[in-house]
Amino acid sequence: KSNKRKRLVLPSGLDQNHESHSPENLAFLASLDSDTTRKELPQIMKELDYTLDEIRSYCQYQKDHYKMKQLSVKFNEEAWKGVTMLFVTIYGIYVMSHEGFWSNPAALFEEWPQIESWRVFLYYQIATGYHAHRAVWQFWDKKRKDIIAMFIHHWVTVVLIASSWYWGIMNIGAVVMVVHDNADIFLPGAKCGRWLKWNLMKNVSFVLFVSSWIISRICLFSWKIIIPVFMYAPSAYSCHYDKFLFFASLLLVLLCLHFYWAYMILKVAIDWLCCGQTVEDTRSDSEE
């Protein structure tokens, strides 16, 4: 295949204009979408009494303004997500500090349906609103490389919350949420730090994100949820074995997704520490 680039032909009216031959203006003309657009420039310059430099500056301003507007939308979304999850996580920790089943997972399987406290019930309402919003919002969100995994994750989470609420095992669901959600505080912080060019905030947030992911979504999720479910639930819910299989299967799906994302996160962390590459969300083709 030929690697020759198409020769840039300046339209009549610009070919004799010395201003058109500057590197900046040549790059601008080459960036236009077609020869037809380039041919229209002399007439536009004449009608508006603008120089080519002024038209190039205006187009660059519009391009920068659009990029800044898009970045502002992404920044606000990530900031909202981080702040929301910060308050949800703080309240979740407060709830667990007043519930005996956090330190004694076996207590989660002593009765069914469970009697939840007002604290757990309020926590469930808050978390349901957040996760339901994320599940629906993904249809309008930027499509990423792991869109299928994200779709499964969001809707498995919503189904687990709704069914545990309906079947009266909200105490188990509360433990799942408190160990599952806290990592969502730090990734938005790393992204916002990068967009603001605050390297300290970006790096600290990323380190906390990696640490919280491994500790909470891998270690605590396995210790507080997966192991107790398979140790106590089969005998505690023997009369409803189908429900046990349903919940256990969905929890294992979440755990598998946690390992999948842990691999991606550690890959970015290793590249950052060993190769000096910048911290960025590899799920996106471009993160400004």
C-alpha positions in Angstrom: 0.0 0.0 0.0 1.1 3.5 -0.8 2.0 5.7 2.2 1.9 8.9 0.2 -0.2 11.7 1.7 -2.6 13.7 -0.4 -1.1 17.0 -1.5 -2.7 20.1 -0.1 -3.9 22.3 -2.9 -4.7 25.8 -1.9 -7.8 27.3 -3.5 -7.7 30.4 -5.7 -7.4 33.5 -3.6 -5.3 31.8 -1.0 -2.5 30.3 -3.1 -0.9 33.8 -3.6 -1.6 34.9 0.0 1.7 34.7 1.9 -0.4 34.5 5.1 -1.7 31.1 4.0 1.8 29.6 3.8 2.5 29.9 7.6 2.8 26.5 9.3 -0.2 27.3 11.5 -2.4 28.2 8.7 -1.3 25.3 6.5 -2.1 22.9 9.4 -5.5 24.6 9.8 -6.3 24.3 6.1 -5.2 20.7 6.1 -7.5 20.0 9.1 -10.6 21.2 7.2 -12.9 18.4 6.1 -12.8 18.8 2.3 -11.5 20.8 -0.7 -15.0 22.3 -1.0 -14.7 23.8 2.4 -11.3 25.2 1.6 -12.6 26.8 -1.6 -15.3 28.6 0.3 -12.8 30.4 2.6 -11.8 33.2 0.3 -15.4 34.2 -0.1 -16.0 34.0 3.6 -12.9 36.1 4.3 -14.2 38.7 1.8 -17.7 38.9 3.1 -16.6 39.1 6.8 -13.5 41.1 6.1 -11.5 38.6 8.2 -8.0 37.5 7.7 -7.1 33.8 7.6 -5.4 34.2 10.9 -8.6 35.6 12.4 -10.7 32.7 11.0 -8.2 30.2 12.2 -8.2 31.7 15.7 -12.0 31.7 15.8 -12.2 28.1 14.7 -9.6 27.1 17.4 -11.6 29.1 20.0 -14.8 27.2 19.1 -12.9 23.9 19.2 -11.4 24.7 22.6 -14.7 25.9 23.9 -16.4 22.6 22.8 -13.7 20.5 24.5 -13.9 22.6 27.7 -17.7 22.2 27.7 -17.4 18.4 27.3 -14.7 18.3 30.0 -16.9 20.3 32.3 -19.7 17.8 31.9 -17.4 14.9 32.7 -15.8 16.7 35.6 -19.2 17.5 37.2 -20.4 13.9 36.7 -17.3 12.4 38.4 -17.3 15.0 41.2 -21.0 14.2 41.8 -20.2 10.5 41.9 -17.3 10.9 44.3 -19.0 13.2 46.7 -22.2 11.1 46.7 -20.3 7.9 47.4 -18.3 9.6 50.1 -21.4 10.4 52.1 -23.0 7.0 51.3 -19.9 5.2 52.5 -19.6 7.3 55.7 -23.2 6.5 56.5 -22.7 2.9 55.7 -19.7 2.7 58.1 -21.9 4.4 60.7 -24.6 1.8 60.2 -22.1 -1.1 60.4 -20.7 0.3 63.6 -24.1 -0.1 65.2 -25.0 -3.5 63.9 -23.7 -6.7 65.5 -23.7 -8.8 62.3 -20.7 -6.8 60.9 -18.3 -8.4 63.4 -20.3 -11.7 63.5 -21.3 -12.7 59.9 -23.0 -15.9 61.3 -25.7 -13.7 62.8 -26.8 -12.8 59.3 -28.2 -16.4 58.9 -29.9 -16.9 62.2 -33.4 -15.8 61.0 -35.3 -15.2 57.9 -36.9 -12.9 57.0 -34.5 -10.6 58.9 -35.6 -7.7 61.1 -33.6 -4.7 60.0 -33.0 -1.5 61.9 -34.2 1.9 60.7 -30.5 2.6 60.0 -30.2 -0.3 57.6 -33.6 0.6 56.0 -32.5 4.2 55.4 -29.1 3.0 54.0 -30.9 0.7 51.6 -33.1 3.5 50.3 -30.1 5.8 49.7 -28.1 3.0 48.0 -31.0 1.9 45.9 -31.4 5.4 44.5 -27.7 5.7 43.7 -27.3 2.3 42.0 -30.6 2.5 40.1 -29.5 5.9 38.8 -26.1 4.4 37.6 -27.8 1.5 36.0 -30.1 3.7 33.9 -27.6 6.5 33.3 -25.2 4.1 31.5 -27.5 4.1 28.5 -26.6 7.8 28.0 -23.0 7.6 29.4 -19.9 7.5 27.2 -19.4 4.0 25.8 -16.3 2.4 27.2 -14.4 -0.8 26.3 -15.9 -2.7 29.3 -19.5 -1.6 28.5 -20.7 -5.3 28.7 -19.0 -5.8 32.1 -20.4 -2.5 33.4 -23.9 -3.4 32.2 -23.8 -6.8 33.9 -22.4 -5.2 37.1 -25.0 -2.4 37.4 -28.0 -4.6 36.8 -26.7 -7.5 38.9 -26.3 -5.0 41.7 -29.8 -3.6 41.2 -31.4 -7.1 41.1 -29.5 -8.1 44.3 -30.7 -4.9 46.1 -34.3 -5.3 44.9 -34.6 -9.0 45.6 -32.9 -8.9 49.0 -35.3 -6.1 50.0 -38.3 -8.1 48.7 -37.3 -11.3 50.4 -36.3 -9.7 53.7 -32.5 -10.1 53.9 -31.5 -6.5 53.9 -28.9 -7.0 56.6 -26.9 -9.2 54.2 -27.4 -6.6 51.4 -26.2 -3.8 53.7 -22.9 -5.7 54.3 -22.5 -6.3 50.5 -23.0 -2.6 49.8 -20.7 -1.2 52.5 -17.7 -3.4 51.3 -18.6 -2.9 47.6 -19.1 0.9 47.3 -16.2 2.6 49.0 -13.8 2.2 46.1 -16.0 4.5 44.0 -14.9 7.5 46.1 -11.3 7.5 44.9 -11.4 6.9 41.1 -13.4 10.1 40.5 -10.9 11.9 42.7 -8.0 10.7 40.5 -9.9 11.7 37.3 -10.7 15.2 38.7 -7.1 15.6 39.8 -5.9 14.8 36.4 -8.3 17.3 34.6 -7.3 20.0 37.1 -3.6 19.1 36.6 -3.3 18.6 40.4 -0.8 15.7 40.3 -0.7 15.2 44.1 -4.5 14.8 44.2 -4.4 12.5 41.2 -1.6 10.2 42.5 -2.9 10.0 46.1 -6.4 9.3 44.9 -5.2 6.6 42.5 -3.1 4.9 45.3 -6.1 5.0 47.6 -8.3 3.6 44.8 -6.1 0.6 44.1 -5.7 -0.1 47.8 -9.4 0.2 48.5 -10.3 -2.0 45.5 -8.0 -4.8 46.7 -8.9 -4.5 50.3 -12.7 -4.1 50.0 -13.8 -5.6 46.7 -11.5 -8.6 46.8 -10.5 -9.3 50.4 -13.5 -8.0 52.5 -16.0 -9.1 49.9 -14.7 -12.6 50.0 -14.3 -12.7 53.8 -17.5 -10.9 54.8 -19.8 -12.1 52.0 -18.7 -15.0 49.9 -17.3 -17.3 52.6 -20.1 -16.8 55.1 -22.8 -17.3 52.4 -21.4 -20.7 51.4 -20.7 -21.7 55.1 -24.0 -20.8 56.6 -26.6 -20.2 54.0 -27.1 -23.7 52.6 -28.3 -25.0 56.0 -30.0 -21.8 57.2 -32.0 -21.5 54.0 -32.4 -25.2 53.2 -36.1 -24.7 52.7 -35.5 -22.1 50.0 -32.4 -23.6 48.3 -33.4 -22.0 45.0 -33.1 -18.5 46.5 -29.7 -19.4 48.0 -28.5 -20.5 44.5 -29.9 -17.3 43.0 -28.2 -15.0 45.4 -24.9 -17.0 45.5 -24.7 -17.0 41.7 -25.1 -13.2 41.5 -22.6 -12.6 44.2 -20.1 -14.8 42.4 -20.7 -12.8 39.2 -19.8 -9.6 41.1 -16.7 -11.2 42.5 -15.6 -12.3 39.0 -16.1 -8.8 37.8 -14.1 -7.5 40.7 -11.2 -9.7 39.7 -11.5 -8.7 36.1 -11.3 -5.0 37.0 -8.5 -5.7 39.5 -6.4 -7.0 36.7 -7.0 -3.9 34.6 -6.3 -1.6 37.6 -3.1 -3.4 38.5 -1.9 -3.2 34.9 -2.3 0.5 35.0 -0.6 0.8 38.4 2.4 -1.3 37.2 2.8 0.8 34.1 2.6 3.9 36.2 5.2 2.7 38.8 7.6 0.8 36.6 7.3 2.6 33.2 6.4 6.1 34.3 3.2 6.2 32.2 0.5 8.5 33.2 -2.5 7.3 35.2 -5.5 7.1 32.9 -8.8 5.2 32.6 -7.9 2.5 30.0 -11.5 1.7 29.5 -11.9 4.9 27.5 -10.4 5.5 24.1 -9.7 9.1 25.1 -9.9 10.8 28.4 -9.0 14.5 28.1 
